[in-house]
Amino acid sequence: MTGRPRSILIFERLFLASMIGSIIGFVLSYDAIADAIGAEPDLVRVGISPASAIAFFALTTAIWLLLYWLVAHRASNAAKWVLTVLTGLGLLMVPLTLASEANFAMFFSLMVTALGVGAVLALFRPDARDWLEGGSGVEDADTY
């Protein structure tokens, strides 16, 4: 039986859990986001609205999901590196998160970040690395 290696399946589960967490976090914090946008007249003046936040979140989520699909289902080593760099850049936000008021949103944000980092780390395990560097992108139906 051929198929995706175990580390890719781990990546897939952790990554999708982080995406679900991101969506839940956005929904739970949407009112605060909308209030913050409404409180900034300069943002409103240039046309940024709460709907802009939804559009931006939807666009970035679509990009993340495309990268996930390219890595997990097409064995794209290039997409792995894009995900790695973006995750690394996202880690730069952790100090700001830690500096904020300790509450559920802070905990939730750190949890989602940890899931994303765990997902990316799974891509550097030997079986995933070998598959991504020489993977054909062909899937086996028995894997699921």
C-alpha positions in Angstrom: 0.0 0.0 0.0 1.3 3.4 -0.9 0.0 6.7 0.4 0.9 9.6 2.4 3.3 9.2 5.3 2.2 9.3 8.9 3.8 12.7 9.4 1.7 14.2 6.6 -1.4 12.9 8.2 -0.3 14.4 11.5 0.4 17.7 9.7 -3.1 17.5 8.2 -4.9 17.0 11.5 -2.9 19.7 13.4 -3.2 22.2 10.6 -7.0 21.7 10.1 -7.4 21.9 13.9 -5.5 25.2 13.9 -7.7 26.5 11.0 -10.9 25.5 12.8 -9.5 27.3 15.9 -8.8 30.4 13.8 -12.3 30.5 12.5 -13.8 30.1 15.9 -11.5 32.8 17.3 -12.5 35.2 14.5 -16.2 34.6 15.1 -15.8 35.0 18.8 -13.8 38.2 18.5 -15.7 39.7 15.6 -17.6 42.3 17.7 -14.3 43.5 19.2 -12.8 43.8 15.7 -15.8 45.7 14.4 -15.8 48.0 17.4 -12.0 48.7 16.9 -12.5 49.5 13.2 -15.4 51.7 14.0 -13.5 53.6 16.6 -10.8 54.6 14.1 -12.1 57.4 11.9 -9.0 57.2 9.6 -9.9 53.6 8.8 -13.5 54.4 8.1 -12.4 57.4 5.9 -10.3 55.1 3.6 -13.2 52.6 3.3 -12.1 50.0 5.8 -15.2 48.5 7.5 -16.1 45.5 9.5 -17.0 43.8 6.2 -13.4 44.4 5.1 -12.2 42.4 8.1 -14.5 39.5 7.0 -13.2 39.7 3.5 -9.5 39.8 4.6 -10.1 36.9 7.0 -11.8 34.9 4.2 -9.0 35.6 1.7 -6.2 34.7 4.2 -8.0 31.5 5.2 -8.4 30.6 1.5 -4.6 31.1 1.0 -3.8 29.0 4.1 -6.1 26.2 2.9 -4.6 26.3 -0.6 -1.1 25.9 0.9 -2.4 23.0 3.1 -3.8 21.3 0.1 -0.6 21.7 -1.9 1.4 20.2 0.9 -0.8 17.4 2.1 -2.3 16.3 -1.2 0.1 17.4 -3.9 3.4 16.9 -2.0 4.6 20.4 -2.8 7.9 21.1 -1.1 7.7 24.7 -2.2 4.3 25.1 -0.4 5.9 23.6 2.7 8.5 26.3 2.7 5.9 29.1 2.2 3.9 27.7 5.1 7.1 27.5 7.2 8.0 31.1 6.5 4.5 32.4 7.1 4.3 30.4 10.4 7.7 31.8 11.4 6.4 35.4 10.7 3.3 34.6 12.7 5.5 33.6 15.7 6.6 37.2 15.8 3.1 38.1 17.1 3.5 35.9 20.1 5.2 38.5 22.3 2.3 41.0 21.5 -0.2 38.3 22.4 1.6 37.6 25.7 1.7 41.4 26.4 -2.1 41.6 26.1 -4.5 41.1 28.9 -4.6 37.5 30.0 -8.0 36.2 29.0 -9.7 33.5 27.0 -8.8 35.2 23.7 -5.1 35.2 24.5 -5.1 31.6 25.5 -7.1 30.6 22.4 -4.7 32.5 20.2 -1.7 30.8 21.7 -3.4 27.4 21.3 -4.1 28.0 17.6 -0.5 29.2 17.1 0.9 26.1 18.9 -1.2 23.8 16.7 0.1 25.6 13.6 3.7 25.3 14.7 3.2 21.6 15.5 1.7 21.1 12.0 4.7 22.7 10.4 7.2 20.8 12.5 5.6 17.5 11.4 6.7 18.5 7.8 10.3 18.2 8.9 10.1 14.7 10.1 12.1 12.2 7.9 9.1 10.5 6.3 7.4 13.8 5.4 10.7 15.3 4.2 11.4 12.3 1.9 7.8 12.3 0.6 7.8 16.1 -0.1 11.2 16.0 -1.7 10.4 13.1 -4.0 6.6 12.8 -3.6 4.6 12.2 -6.7 1.5 13.7 -5.1 -0.4 10.5 -5.9 -2.7 9.5 -3.1 -4.0 6.1 -2.2 -7.7 5.7 -1.4 -6.8 3.3 1.4 -5.0 6.0 3.3 -8.4 7.5 4.4 
